[in-house]
Amino acid sequence: MKKIYILLLVPFMLYIALLGVMPLMEPDEARYGLIASAMNETGNYVTPHIKHTIYLEKPPLASWATAISFKIFGENDFSARLFTGLCAWGCILLVYFIGRHFRDEKTGLYSAAILTISVYPFMIGRINILDMPLTFFLCLSIWLGYLSIIREKRKYLYYLFYFTCALAFLTKGIIGVVFPFGILVLWMIWAGRWRQIWRLISPVGILIFLAAVCPWLYLAQKENADFLWFFFVREHFLRFTTQMHGKTEPFYYFLPIIFAGTLPWSVYLIRAWQRKATTEWLYRKDENKFLVVWFLLILIFYSVSSSKLMTYIVPVFLPVSLFAGSIFRNYEEDLTEPAGKRKIFYRLIVIIQSFIVLAALFVVPILKRYADPDKGLVIMTSGYWWLYAMPVLLAVVLMIFLPDWIARKYRSGWFLTIYLLCCLLLASMIFLLNDFLSPYRSTFVARDAIARHVPPGQLLYQYKVNYYGIDFYNKIRTPIVEDFGELRDGVLKMPVEERKKYFLSVNDF
């Protein structure tokens, strides 16, 4: 496998070049795009604002990065997602370096390839939300902390560890500190390195961390008297321990997300798993323990939390990719053809996955026939959905038989074939998803109509809805009637006259 394809060309194509294909989706992408736009417009980079209301739920690092991107590339879909795409690319490179350090170059490449073609990191790595930037800084800090323990004399690693913890904190809060220290401490206890725990405490590192985060904390508190309580107590402690945000899910909520998120490559893992030699010891004992703690602590922490969102679990895909990369590398070292019932079972799994994808391609066009606008059921697709579906169809059909055919004929290239087909599948799905989702999840489709039919200076009211994308794409301020949602706390801090004009009750409207 060529390093340039796995580490540079394919990630650039999937996570950078195609970022502008889809418009910003509601509500998250449009929200964070609007926050960054407001920063550049007002010059206030301390207190995030959205629709002219104070929005203190999240730290501002990702918004700062997006605001810089807007300054360089203009305000558009590509620049809004660029920071997320770069962080996703950074995760791929990080997995490569970890795999190479733990074992060898080939393992690093396998692991990086697997993370690249995992459908869930692929989806999150292309969306303008905080979870992929958090994942990058969080996992980078975990890795730097690990290196600082095993390479005790290199003190700069401790300083980098604390600095990346600060970046993770400025991305999404306290979790950027809890996970790195928690994972490292538990790993050291399990690995019998408990005497080294004290080495994690670095006075210089603490000063670096405080120097990075305290200026924003101080300025935010200076501008907002209730900031520290709101940010640390309400948005961290109460969010974790109570159901105040209404995002309650069962304990096992993240397990099917992890399983489905590793598709489409994971069905091929069954074949690679067939020989004991491929899985007996994936890495050395301490390294296995490190990856297990990394995976389990994050999974258990979020599973017991009272507030669950499916995007929270992204950081576990890095250790999963490292384990899977080692398994695939072991298997291709001694590639064998499965026999008997194992062969039938393996092929059946691949075929089932393929048919599920194929069936999904035709759901929306079929439902379109039964659309009834009078009853509120509207199914919208372009007349060219079949054109977008063709590459997906081709990739899925080839995935059924081509990898095994390559393996039998050439005795190598099995995994590379899977990798390239998965890349084709994921890249082509972007255009298909854009055709299916944009009419429902983005206000971009209404941008031109609003520009044509709403005269300058005329207020466009949003009645019991709140679409941030209208304000972002049309550069207007839309009053909201009744549905304030997450803006409610900020609305209460607005001047009374402004609140009455832009945030109305039904009676006032």
Secondary structure, 3 states (H helix, E strand, C coil): CCHHHHHHHHHHHHHHHCCCCCCCCCCHHHHHHHHHHHHHHHCCCCCCEECCEECCCCCCHHHHHHHHHHHHHCCCHHHHHHHHHHHHHHHHHHHHHHHHHHCCHHHHHHHHHHHHCCHHHHHHCCCCCCHHHHHHHHHHHHHHHHHHHHCCCCHHHHHHHHHHHHHHHHHHCCHHHHHHHHHHHHHHHHCCCHHHHHHHCCHHHHHHHHHHHHHHHHHHHHHCCCHHHHHHHHHHHHHHHCCCCCCCCCCCCHHHHHHHHCCCCHHHHHHHCCCHHHCCCCCCHHHHHHHHHHHHHHHHHHHHCCCCCHHHHHHHHHHHHHHHHHHHHHHHHCCCCCCHHHHHHHHHHHHHHHHHHHHHHHHHHHHHCCCEHHHCECCCCCCCHHHHHHHHHHHHHHHHHHHHHHHHHHCCCHHHHHHHHHHHHHHHHHHHHHHHHHHHHCCHHHHHHHHHHCCCCCCCCEECCCCHHHHHHHCCCCCEECCCHHHHHHHHCCCHHHHHHHEECCCCC
